[in-house]
Amino acid sequence: MSTNIEAPLLVETAGGICTISLNRPDKLNAVDDAVHHGLEEALRQADQDPDVRVIILRGNGRAFCVGGDVKGFAEADRDE
C-alpha cells in the first residue's frame, strides 16, 4: 500500500517492511500537526499488521527531520 505523493507522510508496505517517509522536503520535513497525527496512525497500523516485521522511518529530500514546525504551530495558535 502507498499513499498520495503530495501527502506530508508516505507509507508503503511490501515484503514485511513498512517504510514511512516524511514528505515535506521544502520544509526539511519539519513536523506539523498533519505529520504528527499521520505518523501516530501509520505506526499504530504497522504495529498491528502481523505481516510487518520491520518499520523504516525516513525523510524525503536533503534532511531527515529538523524537528517541530515552530512557524506552523504559531500560525495554528493564531487561528484558534
C-alpha positions in Angstrom: 0.0 0.0 0.0 1.2 3.5 -0.7 -0.3 6.9 -0.2 -0.7 10.0 -2.4 2.7 11.6 -3.4 1.6 15.0 -2.2 0.8 13.8 1.3 3.0 15.0 4.1 3.6 11.4 5.0 4.1 8.4 2.6 3.6 4.9 3.8 4.5 1.8 1.7 4.3 -1.8 2.9 5.9 -4.6 0.9 7.6 -7.9 1.8 7.2 -7.4 5.6 8.8 -4.0 5.5 6.8 -0.8 6.2 8.6 2.3 5.0 7.3 5.6 6.4 8.6 8.7 4.7 8.3 12.2 6.0 7.4 14.1 2.8 7.8 17.8 3.4 11.2 18.3 1.8 10.6 22.1 1.2 10.3 22.4 5.0 13.1 20.0 5.7 10.5 17.6 6.9 9.5 19.7 9.9 6.8 18.0 11.9 3.4 19.8 11.8 0.0 18.6 13.1 -0.6 16.6 9.9 2.7 14.8 10.1 2.4 14.2 13.9 -1.1 12.6 13.6 -0.3 10.7 10.4 2.9 9.3 12.0 1.0 8.1 15.0 -1.6 6.4 12.8 1.0 4.9 10.5 3.0 3.4 13.3 -0.2 2.1 15.0 -1.3 0.4 11.8 2.2 -1.1 11.1 2.4 -2.4 14.7 -1.0 -4.1 14.4 -0.2 -5.7 11.0 1.1 -9.2 11.6 2.9 -9.2 8.3 5.1 -6.2 9.1 8.4 -7.2 10.6 10.4 -4.0 10.1 9.5 -0.3 10.2 11.8 2.1 8.4 11.4 5.8 9.1 13.0 8.2 6.6 12.8 11.7 5.3 12.5 12.7 1.7 14.9 15.4 0.4 18.1 16.6 1.9 17.1 16.3 5.6 15.6 13.6 7.7 13.7 16.0 10.0 14.6 19.3 11.5 12.1 18.9 14.4 8.8 20.7 15.0 7.4 23.2 12.6 7.5 26.2 15.0 6.2 28.6 12.4 3.3 26.3 11.6 2.4 25.8 15.2 2.5 29.6 15.8 0.1 30.1 12.9 -2.2 27.4 14.1 -2.3 29.1 17.6 -3.3 32.4 16.0 -6.1 30.7 14.1 -7.7 29.4 17.3 
